[in-house]
């Protein structure tokens, strides 16, 4: 969290309490100049200053540091559904588009940072599995990065391998699982529940 975001949050919490800067100064036992500098983003409250400030605002230090400006389920829904591009068009798009959306709003909308990291980590893990299966099926003799599900099935059939059906089935299962997970989390977002994207290597922490 940068200075400016923290300053905005403190100012918003002060307004919600109905305090002026002078009143916040009195309640927190901090100087008016300190309060002004914090709200301008010129200073970050730490230690005793942070404790006094949060007590005056009626929140805990963790609440202040984790609290975000707005909650937007619509954006969370779009972030989750953006992973569909990886299923419909290209697996890499299922990583790139959520990544861009996460970068743009991770510090501005509540839960976007958490949801984004989970979605991106899962989609990277899923894509690595898809590429691994594809490489195993073709024994590394056919490399293509701009493919979708239909390209994979057609390519595997053209190779006429004895075990090609196994790879086709595995690929189909992975695509179906990803699709189910996207819609499962769509419902969880609507209900205000935490996201669930597993299994996933935690590429973003």
Biotite code that builds the C-alpha atoms (Angstrom):
import biotite.structure as struc

atoms = struc.array([
    struc.Atom([0.000, 0.000, 0.000], chain_id="A", res_id=1, res_name="UNK", atom_name="CA", element="C"),
    struc.Atom([1.488, 3.386, -0.943], chain_id="A", res_id=2, res_name="UNK", atom_name="CA", element="C"),
    struc.Atom([1.365, 6.615, 1.063], chain_id="A", res_id=3, res_name="UNK", atom_name="CA", element="C"),
    struc.Atom([-1.380, 8.162, -1.041], chain_id="A", res_id=4, res_name="UNK", atom_name="CA", element="C"),
    struc.Atom([-3.761, 5.212, -0.728], chain_id="A", res_id=5, res_name="UNK", atom_name="CA", element="C"),
    struc.Atom([-3.256, 5.094, 3.033], chain_id="A", res_id=6, res_name="UNK", atom_name="CA", element="C"),
    struc.Atom([-3.804, 8.855, 3.272], chain_id="A", res_id=7, res_name="UNK", atom_name="CA", element="C"),
    struc.Atom([-7.096, 8.561, 1.371], chain_id="A", res_id=8, res_name="UNK", atom_name="CA", element="C"),
    struc.Atom([-8.278, 5.760, 3.652], chain_id="A", res_id=9, res_name="UNK", atom_name="CA", element="C"),
    struc.Atom([-7.458, 7.650, 6.831], chain_id="A", res_id=10, res_name="UNK", atom_name="CA", element="C"),
    struc.Atom([-9.232, 10.759, 5.547], chain_id="A", res_id=11, res_name="UNK", atom_name="CA", element="C"),
    struc.Atom([-12.280, 8.700, 4.587], chain_id="A", res_id=12, res_name="UNK", atom_name="CA", element="C"),
    struc.Atom([-12.428, 7.018, 7.994], chain_id="A", res_id=13, res_name="UNK", atom_name="CA", element="C"),
    struc.Atom([-12.114, 10.402, 9.686], chain_id="A", res_id=14, res_name="UNK", atom_name="CA", element="C"),
    struc.Atom([-15.024, 11.726, 7.608], chain_id="A", res_id=15, res_name="UNK", atom_name="CA", element="C"),
    struc.Atom([-17.128, 8.705, 8.492], chain_id="A", res_id=16, res_name="UNK", atom_name="CA", element="C"),
    struc.Atom([-16.537, 9.416, 12.178], chain_id="A", res_id=17, res_name="UNK", atom_name="CA", element="C"),
    struc.Atom([-17.576, 13.029, 11.605], chain_id="A", res_id=18, res_name="UNK", atom_name="CA", element="C"),
    struc.Atom([-14.233, 14.354, 12.821], chain_id="A", res_id=19, res_name="UNK", atom_name="CA", element="C"),
    struc.Atom([-12.405, 17.413, 11.585], chain_id="A", res_id=20, res_name="UNK", atom_name="CA", element="C"),
    struc.Atom([-8.623, 17.218, 11.490], chain_id="A", res_id=21, res_name="UNK", atom_name="CA", element="C"),
    struc.Atom([-8.543, 19.182, 14.736], chain_id="A", res_id=22, res_name="UNK", atom_name="CA", element="C"),
    struc.Atom([-10.922, 16.724, 16.424], chain_id="A", res_id=23, res_name="UNK", atom_name="CA", element="C"),
    struc.Atom([-8.914, 13.752, 15.209], chain_id="A", res_id=24, res_name="UNK", atom_name="CA", element="C"),
    struc.Atom([-5.819, 15.434, 16.585], chain_id="A", res_id=25, res_name="UNK", atom_name="CA", element="C"),
    struc.Atom([-7.466, 15.823, 19.988], chain_id="A", res_id=26, res_name="UNK", atom_name="CA", element="C"),
    struc.Atom([-8.892, 12.284, 20.046], chain_id="A", res_id=27, res_name="UNK", atom_name="CA", element="C"),
    struc.Atom([-5.612, 10.671, 19.019], chain_id="A", res_id=28, res_name="UNK", atom_name="CA", element="C"),
    struc.Atom([-3.376, 12.915, 21.125], chain_id="A", res_id=29, res_name="UNK", atom_name="CA", element="C"),
    struc.Atom([-1.348, 13.611, 17.990], chain_id="A", res_id=30, res_name="UNK", atom_name="CA", element="C"),
    struc.Atom([-0.374, 17.068, 16.806], chain_id="A", res_id=31, res_name="UNK", atom_name="CA", element="C"),
    struc.Atom([-2.515, 18.689, 14.130], chain_id="A", res_id=32, res_name="UNK", atom_name="CA", element="C"),
    struc.Atom([0.565, 18.940, 11.923], chain_id="A", res_id=33, res_name="UNK", atom_name="CA", element="C"),
    struc.Atom([1.103, 15.171, 12.205], chain_id="A", res_id=34, res_name="UNK", atom_name="CA", element="C"),
    struc.Atom([-2.491, 14.464, 11.187], chain_id="A", res_id=35, res_name="UNK", atom_name="CA", element="C"),
    struc.Atom([-2.203, 16.854, 8.244], chain_id="A", res_id=36, res_name="UNK", atom_name="CA", element="C"),
    struc.Atom([1.033, 15.290, 7.039], chain_id="A", res_id=37, res_name="UNK", atom_name="CA", element="C"),
    struc.Atom([-0.449, 11.788, 7.254], chain_id="A", res_id=38, res_name="UNK", atom_name="CA", element="C"),
    struc.Atom([-3.542, 12.807, 5.268], chain_id="A", res_id=39, res_name="UNK", atom_name="CA", element="C"),
    struc.Atom([-1.372, 14.458, 2.627], chain_id="A", res_id=40, res_name="UNK", atom_name="CA", element="C"),
    struc.Atom([0.637, 11.266, 2.216], chain_id="A", res_id=41, res_name="UNK", atom_name="CA", element="C"),
    struc.Atom([3.791, 12.977, 3.436], chain_id="A", res_id=42, res_name="UNK", atom_name="CA", element="C"),
    struc.Atom([4.134, 10.627, 6.401], chain_id="A", res_id=43, res_name="UNK", atom_name="CA", element="C"),
    struc.Atom([3.206, 7.005, 7.151], chain_id="A", res_id=44, res_name="UNK", atom_name="CA", element="C"),
    struc.Atom([1.899, 6.341, 10.688], chain_id="A", res_id=45, res_name="UNK", atom_name="CA", element="C"),
    struc.Atom([3.944, 3.694, 12.470], chain_id="A", res_id=46, res_name="UNK", atom_name="CA", element="C"),
    struc.Atom([4.290, 2.285, 15.955], chain_id="A", res_id=47, res_name="UNK", atom_name="CA", element="C"),
    struc.Atom([2.674, 4.390, 18.678], chain_id="A", res_id=48, res_name="UNK", atom_name="CA", element="C"),
    struc.Atom([1.387, 6.922, 16.141], chain_id="A", res_id=49, res_name="UNK", atom_name="CA", element="C"),
    struc.Atom([-0.454, 4.177, 14.243], chain_id="A", res_id=50, res_name="UNK", atom_name="CA", element="C"),
    struc.Atom([-1.977, 2.791, 17.453], chain_id="A", res_id=51, res_name="UNK", atom_name="CA", element="C"),
    struc.Atom([-3.195, 6.211, 18.639], chain_id="A", res_id=52, res_name="UNK", atom_name="CA", element="C"),
    struc.Atom([-4.624, 7.007, 15.223], chain_id="A", res_id=53, res_name="UNK", atom_name="CA", element="C"),
    struc.Atom([-6.504, 3.726, 14.831], chain_id="A", res_id=54, res_name="UNK", atom_name="CA", element="C"),
    struc.Atom([-7.895, 3.913, 18.374], chain_id="A", res_id=55, res_name="UNK", atom_name="CA", element="C"),
    struc.Atom([-9.278, 7.371, 17.653], chain_id="A", res_id=56, res_name="UNK", atom_name="CA", element="C"),
    struc.Atom([-10.829, 6.123, 14.390], chain_id="A", res_id=57, res_name="UNK", atom_name="CA", element="C"),
    struc.Atom([-12.290, 3.034, 16.050], chain_id="A", res_id=58, res_name="UNK", atom_name="CA", element="C"),
    struc.Atom([-10.379, 0.487, 13.947], chain_id="A", res_id=59, res_name="UNK", atom_name="CA", element="C"),
    struc.Atom([-7.394, -1.816, 14.477], chain_id="A", res_id=60, res_name="UNK", atom_name="CA", element="C"),
    struc.Atom([-4.035, -1.255, 12.744], chain_id="A", res_id=61, res_name="UNK", atom_name="CA", element="C"),
    struc.Atom([-4.730, -4.328, 10.571], chain_id="A", res_id=62, res_name="UNK", atom_name="CA", element="C"),
    struc.Atom([-8.159, -2.958, 9.646], chain_id="A", res_id=63, res_name="UNK", atom_name="CA", element="C"),
    struc.Atom([-6.571, 0.287, 8.494], chain_id="A", res_id=64, res_name="UNK", atom_name="CA", element="C"),
    struc.Atom([-3.801, -1.342, 6.482], chain_id="A", res_id=65, res_name="UNK", atom_name="CA", element="C"),
    struc.Atom([-6.113, -3.891, 4.841], chain_id="A", res_id=66, res_name="UNK", atom_name="CA", element="C"),
    struc.Atom([-9.150, -1.655, 4.362], chain_id="A", res_id=67, res_name="UNK", atom_name="CA", element="C"),
    struc.Atom([-9.777, -0.660, 0.736], chain_id="A", res_id=68, res_name="UNK", atom_name="CA", element="C"),
    struc.Atom([-11.701, 2.182, -0.800], chain_id="A", res_id=69, res_name="UNK", atom_name="CA", element="C"),
    struc.Atom([-14.636, 0.465, -2.483], chain_id="A", res_id=70, res_name="UNK", atom_name="CA", element="C"),
    struc.Atom([-16.214, -2.918, -2.953], chain_id="A", res_id=71, res_name="UNK", atom_name="CA", element="C"),
    struc.Atom([-17.246, -3.756, -6.505], chain_id="A", res_id=72, res_name="UNK", atom_name="CA", element="C"),
    struc.Atom([-18.693, -7.227, -7.089], chain_id="A", res_id=73, res_name="UNK", atom_name="CA", element="C"),
    struc.Atom([-19.207, -6.337, -10.735], chain_id="A", res_id=74, res_name="UNK", atom_name="CA", element="C"),
    struc.Atom([-15.487, -5.891, -11.291], chain_id="A", res_id=75, res_name="UNK", atom_name="CA", element="C"),
    struc.Atom([-14.716, -9.064, -9.331], chain_id="A", res_id=76, res_name="UNK", atom_name="CA", element="C"),
    struc.Atom([-17.178, -10.915, -11.560], chain_id="A", res_id=77, res_name="UNK", atom_name="CA", element="C"),
    struc.Atom([-15.517, -9.575, -14.718], chain_id="A", res_id=78, res_name="UNK", atom_name="CA", element="C"),
    struc.Atom([-12.100, -10.458, -13.328], chain_id="A", res_id=79, res_name="UNK", atom_name="CA", element="C"),
    struc.Atom([-13.246, -14.020, -12.734], chain_id="A", res_id=80, res_name="UNK", atom_name="CA", element="C"),
    struc.Atom([-15.013, -14.377, -16.109], chain_id="A", res_id=81, res_name="UNK", atom_name="CA", element="C"),
    struc.Atom([-12.010, -12.923, -17.963], chain_id="A", res_id=82, res_name="UNK", atom_name="CA", element="C"),
    struc.Atom([-10.367, -16.324, -17.498], chain_id="A", res_id=83, res_name="UNK", atom_name="CA", element="C"),
    struc.Atom([-12.880, -17.681, -20.049], chain_id="A", res_id=84, res_name="UNK", atom_name="CA", element="C"),
    struc.Atom([-10.766, -16.112, -22.798], chain_id="A", res_id=85, res_name="UNK", atom_name="CA", element="C"),
    struc.Atom([-8.177, -18.784, -22.065], chain_id="A", res_id=86, res_name="UNK", atom_name="CA", element="C"),
    struc.Atom([-10.726, -21.505, -22.761], chain_id="A", res_id=87, res_name="UNK", atom_name="CA", element="C"),
    struc.Atom([-12.371, -19.958, -25.803], chain_id="A", res_id=88, res_name="UNK", atom_name="CA", element="C"),
    struc.Atom([-9.385, -18.449, -27.593], chain_id="A", res_id=89, res_name="UNK", atom_name="CA", element="C"),
    struc.Atom([-5.924, -19.049, -26.185], chain_id="A", res_id=90, res_name="UNK", atom_name="CA", element="C"),
    struc.Atom([-4.683, -20.301, -22.780], chain_id="A", res_id=91, res_name="UNK", atom_name="CA", element="C"),
    struc.Atom([-2.253, -17.379, -22.529], chain_id="A", res_id=92, res_name="UNK", atom_name="CA", element="C"),
    struc.Atom([-5.130, -14.885, -22.734], chain_id="A", res_id=93, res_name="UNK", atom_name="CA", element="C"),
    struc.Atom([-6.583, -16.521, -19.624], chain_id="A", res_id=94, res_name="UNK", atom_name="CA", element="C"),
    struc.Atom([-3.471, -15.275, -17.826], chain_id="A", res_id=95, res_name="UNK", atom_name="CA", element="C"),
    struc.Atom([-2.807, -11.958, -19.557], chain_id="A", res_id=96, res_name="UNK", atom_name="CA", element="C"),
    struc.Atom([-6.296, -10.424, -19.294], chain_id="A", res_id=97, res_name="UNK", atom_name="CA", element="C"),
    struc.Atom([-6.810, -11.233, -15.559], chain_id="A", res_id=98, res_name="UNK", atom_name="CA", element="C"),
    struc.Atom([-3.254, -9.991, -14.944], chain_id="A", res_id=99, res_name="UNK", atom_name="CA", element="C"),
    struc.Atom([-3.969, -6.618, -16.573], chain_id="A", res_id=100, res_name="UNK", atom_name="CA", element="C"),
    struc.Atom([-7.264, -6.271, -14.692], chain_id="A", res_id=101, res_name="UNK", atom_name="CA", element="C"),
    struc.Atom([-5.543, -7.158, -11.414], chain_id="A", res_id=102, res_name="UNK", atom_name="CA", element="C"),
    struc.Atom([-2.734, -4.627, -11.920], chain_id="A", res_id=103, res_name="UNK", atom_name="CA", element="C"),
    struc.Atom([-5.204, -1.846, -12.734], chain_id="A", res_id=104, res_name="UNK", atom_name="CA", element="C"),
    struc.Atom([-7.440, -2.269, -9.668], chain_id="A", res_id=105, res_name="UNK", atom_name="CA", element="C"),
    struc.Atom([-5.578, -4.310, -7.025], chain_id="A", res_id=106, res_name="UNK", atom_name="CA", element="C"),
    struc.Atom([-5.104, -1.262, -4.764], chain_id="A", res_id=107, res_name="UNK", atom_name="CA", element="C"),
    struc.Atom([-8.440, 0.375, -5.526], chain_id="A", res_id=108, res_name="UNK", atom_name="CA", element="C"),
    struc.Atom([-11.176, -2.244, -5.155], chain_id="A", res_id=109, res_name="UNK", atom_name="CA", element="C"),
    struc.Atom([-11.740, -4.496, -2.181], chain_id="A", res_id=110, res_name="UNK", atom_name="CA", element="C"),
    struc.Atom([-10.762, -8.167, -2.681], chain_id="A", res_id=111, res_name="UNK", atom_name="CA", element="C"),
    struc.Atom([-9.317, -7.613, -6.182], chain_id="A", res_id=112, res_name="UNK", atom_name="CA", element="C"),
    struc.Atom([-5.770, -8.156, -4.917], chain_id="A", res_id=113, res_name="UNK", atom_name="CA", element="C"),
    struc.Atom([-6.689, -11.449, -3.253], chain_id="A", res_id=114, res_name="UNK", atom_name="CA", element="C"),
    struc.Atom([-8.959, -12.722, -6.040], chain_id="A", res_id=115, res_name="UNK", atom_name="CA", element="C"),
    struc.Atom([-6.564, -11.652, -8.783], chain_id="A", res_id=116, res_name="UNK", atom_name="CA", element="C"),
    struc.Atom([-3.586, -13.478, -7.289], chain_id="A", res_id=117, res_name="UNK", atom_name="CA", element="C"),
    struc.Atom([-5.609, -16.675, -6.932], chain_id="A", res_id=118, res_name="UNK", atom_name="CA", element="C"),
    struc.Atom([-7.084, -16.504, -10.437], chain_id="A", res_id=119, res_name="UNK", atom_name="CA", element="C"),
    struc.Atom([-3.747, -15.766, -12.103], chain_id="A", res_id=120, res_name="UNK", atom_name="CA", element="C"),
    struc.Atom([-1.887, -18.439, -10.129], chain_id="A", res_id=121, res_name="UNK", atom_name="CA", element="C"),
    struc.Atom([-4.527, -21.020, -11.025], chain_id="A", res_id=122, res_name="UNK", atom_name="CA", element="C"),
    struc.Atom([-4.573, -20.078, -14.706], chain_id="A", res_id=123, res_name="UNK", atom_name="CA", element="C"),
    struc.Atom([-0.772, -20.259, -14.927], chain_id="A", res_id=124, res_name="UNK", atom_name="CA", element="C"),
    struc.Atom([-0.823, -23.682, -13.259], chain_id="A", res_id=125, res_name="UNK", atom_name="CA", element="C"),
    struc.Atom([-3.618, -24.859, -15.549], chain_id="A", res_id=126, res_name="UNK", atom_name="CA", element="C"),
    struc.Atom([-1.854, -23.573, -18.682], chain_id="A", res_id=127, res_name="UNK", atom_name="CA", element="C"),
    struc.Atom([1.383, -25.319, -17.720], chain_id="A", res_id=128, res_name="UNK", atom_name="CA", element="C"),
    struc.Atom([-0.563, -28.579, -17.365], chain_id="A", res_id=129, res_name="UNK", atom_name="CA", element="C"),
    struc.Atom([-2.212, -28.113, -20.748], chain_id="A", res_id=130, res_name="UNK", atom_name="CA", element="C"),
    struc.Atom([1.116, -27.409, -22.468], chain_id="A", res_id=131, res_name="UNK", atom_name="CA", element="C"),
    struc.Atom([2.728, -30.362, -20.695], chain_id="A", res_id=132, res_name="UNK", atom_name="CA", element="C"),
    struc.Atom([0.022, -32.750, -21.884], chain_id="A", res_id=133, res_name="UNK", atom_name="CA", element="C"),
    struc.Atom([0.236, -31.353, -25.399], chain_id="A", res_id=134, res_name="UNK", atom_name="CA", element="C"),
    struc.Atom([4.029, -31.751, -25.480], chain_id="A", res_id=135, res_name="UNK", atom_name="CA", element="C"),
    struc.Atom([3.828, -35.302, -24.115], chain_id="A", res_id=136, res_name="UNK", atom_name="CA", element="C"),
    struc.Atom([1.166, -36.275, -26.633], chain_id="A", res_id=137, res_name="UNK", atom_name="CA", element="C"),
    struc.Atom([3.197, -35.010, -29.574], chain_id="A", res_id=138, res_name="UNK", atom_name="CA", element="C"),
    struc.Atom([6.551, -36.007, -28.029], chain_id="A", res_id=139, res_name="UNK", atom_name="CA", element="C"),
    struc.Atom([7.702, -32.437, -28.373], chain_id="A", res_id=140, res_name="UNK", atom_name="CA", element="C"),
    struc.Atom([7.517, -32.561, -32.158], chain_id="A", res_id=141, res_name="UNK", atom_name="CA", element="C"),
    struc.Atom([4.756, -30.015, -32.511], chain_id="A", res_id=142, res_name="UNK", atom_name="CA", element="C"),
    struc.Atom([5.044, -26.683, -30.733], chain_id="A", res_id=143, res_name="UNK", atom_name="CA", element="C"),
    struc.Atom([2.298, -24.099, -31.076], chain_id="A", res_id=144, res_name="UNK", atom_name="CA", element="C"),
    struc.Atom([1.448, -21.335, -28.629], chain_id="A", res_id=145, res_name="UNK", atom_name="CA", element="C"),
    struc.Atom([-1.662, -19.826, -30.242], chain_id="A", res_id=146, res_name="UNK", atom_name="CA", element="C"),
    struc.Atom([-3.959, -22.824, -29.902], chain_id="A", res_id=147, res_name="UNK", atom_name="CA", element="C"),
    struc.Atom([-7.329, -23.552, -28.345], chain_id="A", res_id=148, res_name="UNK", atom_name="CA", element="C"),
    struc.Atom([-9.186, -26.710, -27.397], chain_id="A", res_id=149, res_name="UNK", atom_name="CA", element="C"),
    struc.Atom([-10.246, -27.487, -30.978], chain_id="A", res_id=150, res_name="UNK", atom_name="CA", element="C"),
    struc.Atom([-6.676, -27.136, -32.276], chain_id="A", res_id=151, res_name="UNK", atom_name="CA", element="C"),
    struc.Atom([-5.437, -29.569, -29.639], chain_id="A", res_id=152, res_name="UNK", atom_name="CA", element="C"),
    struc.Atom([-8.035, -32.212, -30.434], chain_id="A", res_id=153, res_name="UNK", atom_name="CA", element="C"),
    struc.Atom([-7.446, -31.957, -34.189], chain_id="A", res_id=154, res_name="UNK", atom_name="CA", element="C"),
    struc.Atom([-3.666, -32.063, -33.796], chain_id="A", res_id=155, res_name="UNK", atom_name="CA", element="C"),
    struc.Atom([-3.772, -35.117, -31.530], chain_id="A", res_id=156, res_name="UNK", atom_name="CA", element="C"),
    struc.Atom([-6.084, -36.948, -33.913], chain_id="A", res_id=157, res_name="UNK", atom_name="CA", element="C"),
    struc.Atom([-3.773, -36.198, -36.833], chain_id="A", res_id=158, res_name="UNK", atom_name="CA", element="C"),
    struc.Atom([-0.851, -37.818, -35.013], chain_id="A", res_id=159, res_name="UNK", atom_name="CA", element="C"),
    struc.Atom([-2.741, -41.138, -34.919], chain_id="A", res_id=160, res_name="UNK", atom_name="CA", element="C"),
    struc.Atom([-0.974, -42.318, -31.757], chain_id="A", res_id=161, res_name="UNK", atom_name="CA", element="C"),
    struc.Atom([-2.136, -45.403, -29.877], chain_id="A", res_id=162, res_name="UNK", atom_name="CA", element="C"),
    struc.Atom([-2.675, -43.447, -26.668], chain_id="A", res_id=163, res_name="UNK", atom_name="CA", element="C"),
    struc.Atom([-3.873, -40.196, -28.192], chain_id="A", res_id=164, res_name="UNK", atom_name="CA", element="C"),
    struc.Atom([-7.363, -40.680, -26.764], chain_id="A", res_id=165, res_name="UNK", atom_name="CA", element="C"),
    struc.Atom([-5.902, -40.529, -23.246], chain_id="A", res_id=166, res_name="UNK", atom_name="CA", element="C"),
    struc.Atom([-4.411, -37.098, -23.911], chain_id="A", res_id=167, res_name="UNK", atom_name="CA", element="C"),
    struc.Atom([-7.628, -35.887, -25.508], chain_id="A", res_id=168, res_name="UNK", atom_name="CA", element="C"),
    struc.Atom([-9.632, -37.036, -22.474], chain_id="A", res_id=169, res_name="UNK", atom_name="CA", element="C"),
    struc.Atom([-7.145, -35.468, -20.023], chain_id="A", res_id=170, res_name="UNK", atom_name="CA", element="C"),
    struc.Atom([-7.251, -32.196, -21.925], chain_id="A", res_id=171, res_name="UNK", atom_name="CA", element="C"),
    struc.Atom([-11.043, -32.252, -22.002], chain_id="A", res_id=172, res_name="UNK", atom_name="CA", element="C"),
    struc.Atom([-11.195, -32.893, -18.256], chain_id="A", res_id=173, res_name="UNK", atom_name="CA", element="C"),
    struc.Atom([-8.870, -29.947, -17.554], chain_id="A", res_id=174, res_name="UNK", atom_name="CA", element="C"),
    struc.Atom([-10.927, -27.629, -19.762], chain_id="A", res_id=175, res_name="UNK", atom_name="CA", element="C"),
    struc.Atom([-14.163, -28.757, -18.105], chain_id="A", res_id=176, res_name="UNK", atom_name="CA", element="C"),
    struc.Atom([-12.687, -28.349, -14.614], chain_id="A", res_id=177, res_name="UNK", atom_name="CA", element="C"),
    struc.Atom([-11.519, -24.821, -15.410], chain_id="A", res_id=178, res_name="UNK", atom_name="CA", element="C"),
    struc.Atom([-14.955, -23.933, -16.754], chain_id="A", res_id=179, res_name="UNK", atom_name="CA", element="C"),
    struc.Atom([-16.694, -25.363, -13.672], chain_id="A", res_id=180, res_name="UNK", atom_name="CA", element="C"),
    struc.Atom([-14.313, -23.471, -11.372], chain_id="A", res_id=181, res_name="UNK", atom_name="CA", element="C"),
    struc.Atom([-14.969, -20.173, -13.152], chain_id="A", res_id=182, res_name="UNK", atom_name="CA", element="C"),
    struc.Atom([-18.725, -20.493, -12.744], chain_id="A", res_id=183, res_name="UNK", atom_name="CA", element="C"),
    struc.Atom([-18.407, -21.823, -9.191], chain_id="A", res_id=184, res_name="UNK", atom_name="CA", element="C"),
    struc.Atom([-16.473, -18.697, -8.240], chain_id="A", res_id=185, res_name="UNK", atom_name="CA", element="C"),
    struc.Atom([-18.974, -16.555, -10.139], chain_id="A", res_id=186, res_name="UNK", atom_name="CA", element="C"),
    struc.Atom([-21.616, -17.831, -7.702], chain_id="A", res_id=187, res_name="UNK", atom_name="CA", element="C"),
    struc.Atom([-19.301, -17.375, -4.711], chain_id="A", res_id=188, res_name="UNK", atom_name="CA", element="C"),
    struc.Atom([-18.673, -13.737, -5.677], chain_id="A", res_id=189, res_name="UNK", atom_name="CA", element="C"),
    struc.Atom([-22.411, -13.089, -5.940], chain_id="A", res_id=190, res_name="UNK", atom_name="CA", element="C"),
    struc.Atom([-22.850, -14.534, -2.430], chain_id="A", res_id=191, res_name="UNK", atom_name="CA", element="C"),
    struc.Atom([-19.954, -12.495, -1.052], chain_id="A", res_id=192, res_name="UNK", atom_name="CA", element="C"),
    struc.Atom([-17.838, -15.562, -0.278], chain_id="A", res_id=193, res_name="UNK", atom_name="CA", element="C"),
    struc.Atom([-14.088, -16.030, -0.586], chain_id="A", res_id=194, res_name="UNK", atom_name="CA", element="C"),
    struc.Atom([-12.763, -17.297, -3.918], chain_id="A", res_id=195, res_name="UNK", atom_name="CA", element="C"),
    struc.Atom([-11.643, -20.903, -4.391], chain_id="A", res_id=196, res_name="UNK", atom_name="CA", element="C"),
    struc.Atom([-9.098, -21.683, -7.116], chain_id="A", res_id=197, res_name="UNK", atom_name="CA", element="C"),
    struc.Atom([-7.354, -25.000, -6.521], chain_id="A", res_id=198, res_name="UNK", atom_name="CA", element="C"),
    struc.Atom([-5.005, -26.625, -7.212], chain_id="A", res_id=199, res_name="UNK", atom_name="CA", element="C"),
    struc.Atom([-2.676, -23.751, -7.953], chain_id="A", res_id=200, res_name="UNK", atom_name="CA", element="C"),
    struc.Atom([1.023, -22.996, -7.563], chain_id="A", res_id=201, res_name="UNK", atom_name="CA", element="C"),
    struc.Atom([1.194, -19.659, -5.661], chain_id="A", res_id=202, res_name="UNK", atom_name="CA", element="C"),
    struc.Atom([3.067, -17.657, -8.291], chain_id="A", res_id=203, res_name="UNK", atom_name="CA", element="C"),
    struc.Atom([1.783, -14.408, -6.777], chain_id="A", res_id=204, res_name="UNK", atom_name="CA", element="C"),
    struc.Atom([1.915, -13.910, -3.006], chain_id="A", res_id=205, res_name="UNK", atom_name="CA", element="C"),
])
